[in-house]
């Protein structure tokens, strides 16, 4: 054990294990997670070659092999709870996607949510037993987030009682679905439904794409891998071109809407029923943000504790990099954000389960709020995390650039979350649509409930953007609940400004659409402020349930740092709205420095509380024992370029070059 890291752990003022329980949601959850981790990490069947030293084809091959093993082991151990399957999978493929992800996370859940009982009988068990391996083919080469623009067609033929599927244009070729290129033999294809000459919009169809025994593509199916990407090397993201592919009428997902044998279309009871899966996946992504950020902070903070560099005082030993205030200012607010996002992830899961029960009882009233919240928080947390991972990498200096640090991999595997399941700017605009609608309702005197109820208060208070001097702010910047209030008022002001921008555009005789587009920058800022308020509020609310004084104290310091750092980063908003004064902004900067010093003795313990196993972290720099340099040297020596002392290129090119010069 590295002596620096041992000393850091001895300095902690709280019980790390108890904090881990809070982060996991209770001691039972922690115990079970660790059991699953030891099941996987002690299993020789999951030993692997370091993917960094493999070609793309070898990485795909290894991932398929491990996925097949995983399915057998899950059955063997009787692991069926979705959360436990998730933990198991995250140990088998630590920090990496796998070719079966869409089968497990999209194909099976879509069957559960949208298949009729007869379809469940036909498709579910074969899919559960991986005779059917499925993917979810929605995105096309020409359209992603704008679903109404998708061009794939499914035309009903009453004579044969079949749907005929086509990709009528180049831009309609399905593009990007994971597992589509080489792994899947079925796809749930989203296509525009045509019956009796009418278009009924997007519907889902189960389409066989490869022969069940030979795995060869079926007639009319053109399918393959889309080529190398920024990351996701293990996954065969694919393309699919459909040429007059016929499927039985019963292959349309028919739990809610259907086409009768004669071609009559029966529409679903609610247009929002398919929102469920979408909201669930977006809630999951908020949790993913917290996990990616926790890993990055763990690596950067542990490494900064064992790395010594330069001098603070001439002639004295080189200090730990963690003792430099600039390093603390880079990393500690990100650590606070990792805790904030972990609690927001828990909050989203709780809300999702609560509202799912309502939906099952036919009550859709809470869905618009959940939809807006999941869209906004998905965008807010992924954008913030994406930038933060790169700050962590750069704070590790040159070694952060090595793949051995794991930070380049964390970045490339995480960054697509800003785009998939709803491109972030579009997500923010969806949230803004809900906020502006709620603002108008409040203005008309309606009492709002839920997270947007603050828009009623802003009507009572008539908050106006105004000169700072006009209204001295009454805020205690050292009081967290006071800061929550300030974030709430900032959100109210920015929502109001966005709504007024639309009004002004409409008064200039602009159409609704142009008024919206010309106010889009304000709308995204309003959504961002709303989400920021939710995160600060959830962090503060979480503290009330923490009984342990030492943990309460350190979490309060983190929450204050998160909120104050948010004020300094967005000080223009707070000043412009007259919510804080210039002296207070300066006071916040001074206070942040004090909070950094307060946190310094506890930061290694705070990342230890995330309890990320070394094999999950997969980082030479972030190792629990802090023995970085020895392991870095060992890792480098395993590079395939070191397999021979003299590389063949020397004999082929460099040696002959001498005789030619």
N, C-alpha and C positions, 0 to 999 in steps of 0.2 A: 504493500500500500504506500502510495506517495505521501511523504510526511506533511506537505502543504495541505493536501486534501483532507488528511486525518485531522489536522489542527482546525481546519474550517468546520468540520463536523462537530468537533468538541465545543466550538464557540456558539453553537445554536442555542436559542433561548426557549425552544419549544420541542414537543415530542413529534418527530417526523411521522411515525407510524399513525398517530391519531389524525394528522392532516391528510395522509393518504386515504384513510377511511372516508373523510369528508369529500375528497375529490372523486372517489369511486362510488360514493352513494351508500356507504355502510361497510362494517367489517366483514360481513358475509360475502359481499360482492368482491372485496379485495382478496379474501381467502380463495374464492372460486376462480378468480382471474389467475391467481398465482398457480393454482392446481393445473389449470389448462396450459399455462406457460411451461410448467415443468413436464407435463405430458408431451408437449411438442419438442421442447429443447433437449429432452433426454432420449428422444426417439431416433435411433441411427438411420431409419428410413428417410428422415428429413435432412440428413447431412447434405451439404451442397458445395459445389464449386463457387467461389466468389464471382458473382455475375460481372463484376468489373473486368474480369480477365477472360470473358467469353464473347464469341461473336453473337450477332442478333439471333441467328437461327438456333444457336446453342442455348441462348437465354430462353427462347420460346420453348424449346424442347424440354429444358429443365423445369420450366414453370408448369407445363402440361403434365409432366411426370409427377411433380409434387402435388398438383391439383387432384390427380387421379388417386394418389395415396391418401390425400386429405379426405376425399369422399368416403373411402373405405374405412378410415379410422373414425370418422364422425359416426358412421353406422355402428362400428364395433363398440365404441364407448357410449352409444346412445345419446349423443349430444344433439338436441333438436331445438333448443331455445335460441331464437335469432341472435340475441346478444352474445350467447356463449359461442355460437357458430362464428360470429364476427371476431371474437377474441382469438379463437382457434386459428381462423384464416390469417389474422394479422401476425401470428407467430410463424405460420408456415411460409407466408410471403411477407417478411417484415418490411414495411414501408414501400412495398411494391405492388402494383396491380397484377392481376392474373388473368389468363385467357377465359376462365370460367366466371369472372365477376358478373358479367351481364346475365348469364344464365341464372346465377343465384340471386342477384339483386334486382333484376328487372323482369326476366322471363317468367320465373316461378311466381313472384308477387302479382304480376299482371294477370296470370291465369287465375290466381286466387281471387283477385278483385273484379275481373271482368268476364270470366268464363261462366257459361250456364252450367247447371248441374250435369247435363249430358256431356258437355265439353270437358268438364272436370274428370268424368269417368274415362273419357277417351284419351286425354292428353296428360293429366297430372302425374299419374304413377309412372308412365314411361319417362317423363321429364325428371321426376324425383329419382328414378333409377338410372338416369343418364343414358337411356337408349335414345331419347330425344335430348339433344343439347341445343339450347336456344339462345338467341340474342334478340335485341330490341332495335329494329331498323326504322328510325324516325328521321334523323338528319339526312339531308341530301346535299349534293355538291353545290347547289345554288341557294339553299335555304336551311337555316338552323333554328334560331330562336323564334323566327316568324312562322309559326306553324301553319297559318292559313295559306301561306305561299307555297306549301309543299305540292309537288306536281304529279307524284305517282298516282295512277288511276286503278280502281277496281270496279269493273263494269259487270253488272249482273246479267246473265244470260238465262232467261226463264225456260227456254227450250231444253237446256241440259241441267238446269238448277246448279249452275256453277258461276263463280266470279272469274273474270279474265283480268289478270294483273299486267300492267305495262309501265315501262319507264319511257314516256313519250318524247323526252328531250334529253340532251346531254346533262343539263342542270338537274334533271330529276333522278339521276343515278344515286342510290343510297350510298352515303359516304361517311365514314368514321365509326360506325358501331363496333364496339369491342367484341372480339370472338367471332366476327363475321367472316374474316378473311379465310381461315383454315380450320377453325375448331367446330363451328356450329353446323348442325344438319337441318335446323328449322330456324325461322325468324318470325317474330311478330312484326309485321310490316304495317306501317301507318300509311293509308292511301285515301284519296278522295273517292267517296262511294257514289257511283252512278247507277241508278235503277229507273227503268221506264223513262229514260230521257232526262231525268232530274238529277242534279248533284246535291247530295245530302251532307257534304263536308267530310272531315277526317274520321275514319274508323280504323279499328285494328283487325288484322287478318293473320291467321296462322298459316305460314307458307313453308312447305317442305323445300329445302334448297339443295340438299345432297342425299344421295342414296343411303339408306339406313345400314346397308351391309358393306358396300364398296367405298362409300364416302365420296364417290364421284359426283360432280355437279349434275343436277337433273336437267332434262331438256328445257330450253328457254331461259335457263339461269346462267348469267355470266357473273362470276364471283371471284374475289381475290383480295390480297393484302394491299393497303394503300402506300406502303413503303415506310422508310425510316422517319421518325418524328423527333421532337425536342427531347422526349423521354418515352415512357411506356414501351420500352424495348421488348418486354415479355409478352405484349399483347398484340394480337393480329387484328388491329383495326382494319375494317374491310370496306370494299365496294360491292354493290349488288345492282345488276341491270336485269330487269324483267322483260322478257319478250313473249307476249301472249301466253303467260303461265296460267293454267286453269286449276282452280281449287274448288272443292265441294262447297255448297252454300253454308254447310255447317261449320266451315272454318272461319267464318266471321265471328268475332267475339260478341256473344249474344246475351250476356247477363242483363243488360239494360236496354239496348236498342237492337232491332233485327230487321231482316228482310224476309218476308213470307215467300213460300214457293212461287207464288204468282208475280213476285216483284214488288209487292206493297211494302213500303218502308214504315217501320214502327219506331217512333223516336223515344229517346230516354226520358225518364221522369224529371231529371234535373240535368242541366248542362254542366253542373259543377262536380258531378260524380267522379270524373277522372282526375280531379284536383288532388284526391287523397294521396295517390302514389307520389305525385309531384312534391306535395308539401312534406311528405315523409322523407324523401331523398334530400330535399333542401335542408330539413332539420338535421339530417345526418351530416351534411356538409359543414354545418356550423360546428359540430363536434369534431369533424376532421380538421378544421382550422385550428381548434384548440390543441389537438394532438400534434399537428405538424409544428406549431409554434412552441409547444412544450419541449419537443425533441430538440429543436434548434437552440432554444435557451439553455437546455441541459448541456449541450455540446459546448456552446460558447462560454458559458459561465464556469463549467468545470475546467475547461482548457485555460481560461483566464486566471484560474486559481493556481495552476501548476506552472504556467509560463512566466518566466522572469525576464524582464527586458529594461535596458537603458538605466537612467538614474533619476531619482527625484532629488536626492541630496548627493553632491559630489563625494566620491570616495567611499560611500556606503554600499552594501550589497545591492544588487539589482532587485527592485521590488517586484511583487506579483503584478501582472498587468491589471488585475482586478482592483488594485489600489489607486489606479489613475482615475480621476474624476470623470474624464472624457469617456472612458470605457464604461464606467457606471452609468453615465447619462445615455450611452447607446443601449445598454443591455437591461438595466433595471426596469425602465418603463415597459419594455417588451415582456419581461417576466410578469409584471403586473397585468399586462394585456392577456397573457396566456391564462392567468387565473380568472380574469374577467370572462374570457371566452369559454373557459371550462364551465363556469357557472351559467352562462347564457345557453350553452349546449344542453345542460341539465334542464333548464327552464323550458327550452323549446320542446324537449322530449316529453316533459310533464304536460305541457299544453296540448301537444299533438295527441297524446293518449286520452286526455280529458275530452277533447273535441271529437275524436274518433268515436267515442261512445255516444255522443250526441248525434253524430251523423248516422250511426247504426240504428238509432231510434227515429230517424227521419227528420232530425232538427238540423237544418243547414245554416241557422242564423249566425253562428260564430265563424263560418268558413271564410267570408271575405276578410275578416281581421287576421285570421291565421294565415291566409294566403299572402296578404300584404306583409305581415310580420316575417314569414319565412323567406319571402323573396328579398326583402330589404336586408335582413340579418345575414342571409347567404352572401349577398354582395358585400356588405360592410365588413364581415369577418374575413372573407377570402381576399379582398383587396388589401386590408391591413396586414394580414398574415403574409401575403405574397411579398410585400415590401420588407417585412420584418425578417423573413428568412435570409434575405440578401444582406441585411444589416448584420445579422449574426455571422454570416459567412465572412464578410469583410472584417469583422471585429476579430476574426481568428488569423488575420494576416495571411502570409503566403500559404501556410498549411491548410487554410480553409479552402483553397483552390484545388487541393488534392481530393480525388474521389474517396480517399481513405477517411476523410473527415465526415463523409456522408452528407454534408450540407449541399453540394451540387445535386445529389440525387433527391434530397428532400425537396429542393426547389423545383426541379423539372417534373417530379411526380405530383407536386401540389398545384403548380401554376395553372393547369387546365381547369381547375375548379372555378376559376374566374369566368370561364366561358361555358362549360357544359352545365346542363340542367338550368339553362337560362343565363344568357350573357349579362354581365353585371350592370351595365348602364341601363339595359332594358328592364332588369329587375328593379333598379332604383326608380325608374319611371313608373313601373306598375305600383310600387309602394306609394309614390307621389300621387297617383290617381286616386287611391283610397284616402290619402291625407287631405287632398283638396276637396274631395266629396264630403268628407267628415267636417272639414272647416266650414263648408257652405251650409251643412245641416246645423252646425252650432250657431252660425250667424242668423239662421232662420228661427233660432230659439229651441231647437231640439236638444234634449239632454243626451249626450253621448255616454256610452259605457266603455269599459275595457281600457286598453293602453292609450287610446286617443282622447280620453275624457279631459285631458289638460286643455284641449281646444275650446271647451266650454269656459274654463277659467280665463283664457286669454280674451274671450268676449267680455267677461265681467270687468277685466282689468283694463281693456283697450290698450294693450301694449303697443306702443308705436316706436319704430326706429327713430331715434332723436339724438340731438347733440348730447354728449356725455355730461356736460355741465348742467343740463336742464333738470336732471333728476338724480340726486346722489344715490347710488345703489346701496341697498341695505343687505349685505351678504357677509356672513362670517366665513372667510375662505378656509378656516381650519376645521370647519364643521362639515362632515360628509353629507348630512341630510340637506344642509344649506347649498352645497354644491350640486346635489341632485336637482334641487329647485332651479338653480341657475341653468343647468343643461336643459331642463324642461322648458324654461322660458325662452331659451335660445331656439329650441325646436319650434315653439309656438310662433315666434317672430319670423323665422325663415319660412314656415308654412304659409303664414299670412302674406309675406312678401311675394312668394311664388304665386299665390292665388290672385294677388293684386296685379302682378305682371300679366297674368292671363286676361284679367279684366281690362287693363289698359290696351292690350293688343286688340281685344274685341271692340273696344270703343273706337279704335282706328280702322274699323270696318274690316278687320281680318276675319277669316273663317275660323271656326273652332280648332281645326287641325293646325292651321298656321299659327294661331295664338299659342297652342300647346307647344309646337316645335320651337317657336321664338322665345319660349319661357323655360326651355328644357334644362338649361344650366342651373337656373334658380330651383327648378323642381328636384333635380338630383341633389343639390345642396340641402334642400329641405328634408329629403328622405335620409340623407347622411346624418343630419342633426337629430332626426327622430330616432334613428338606430343607435346613435351615440348616447342619447338620453336613456334608451332602454337598457343598454349595457351598464351604464353607471348606476341606474336604479336597481337592476338585478343584483349587481355586486353588493350594493348597500343593503338590500333586502336579505341577502344570503347571510350577512354578518349577524342579523338578529337571532338566527338559529344556531349560532356557534357558542357553546357553553364554556369551552376551555379558555381560560383567560389569556394564556400565553399565545395560543393560536389566534384568538380574537384580536389580540394586539398587533400581531404581525400581518394578519389579513387586512386590518384597518389601515395600516401603513401602506400596504399595496394598493388598496382601494383609493386612498387619498392621492397617491402618486399617479394612479391611472387618470383620476379626474383632473388633477392639476396639470398634468402633462397635456391633457386634452384642451385645457384652457389656453396654455401657452401656444399650442400648435394652431389654435383657431381664435387667437386673441382679437383679431379684427371683428369677428362676429359678435363677441361678447361686449367689446367696446362700443361698436356701432349701435347695438341695441340698448346701450346704457345699463347693461346688467352688472358690469364691474367697472371700476375706475382705473385710470392709468397707474396711480400708486399701488392699487391692489394687484395689477398684473405684475408689477415689479416685485411686490411682496410674494406673489406666487413663485416667481423665479428663485427667490432666496429660500423659500420654504422647500422647494424641490431639492435643492442642494442638501438641506438638513435631512430630508427623507432618504436620500441616497446614502448618507452616512449612517442613518438609523438602520437601514436594511443590510448594509455591508456584512455584518457578522452572520446574517441568516441566509444569504442568497444560495450558498451551496446546499444547505438543508432544504431550502424551498424547492430547488430543482430535484433533489433526492425524493421529495414527497410525491413527485409525479410517478416515481417507482417504475421507470422504464428500463426493462432488462437490457443488459449489454448486447444480447443477440438481437434485440428489437431495434436498438439504437444503431448498431452496426457501424460505430464510429471509433476510429483510433483516438481521436482528440477528446471524445466525450466519455471514455471508459470510466467505470465506477472507481477503479483503483488508482486512476490518475497516472498510470505508467505509460505515458504517451510515446516518448522517443524510441524506447526499445521496440515497441510494437509497430511503430511506423517503419522502422528499418526492416523488421521481419516481413511486413506487408509488402514493401517495395521489392524485396528479393523474390517474392512469388510471381512477379510480373512475367508474362510469357516471353517478353523480350530478353529475359535473363535465363531462358531455358538452355541457351548455348553461350559459351564465352565469346565466340566470334560469330556475328550474324552473317548469313549468307550474302547479304548485299555487299559486304566488304570484298569477297572474292569476285562477285559479279560486276561491280561497278568501280569501286574505289581503287582496287589494286590495278586493274587494267588502265585506269586513268593516268597512273604514274608514267606508264610507258608512252603515253600519247602526248604528254606535256614536255 
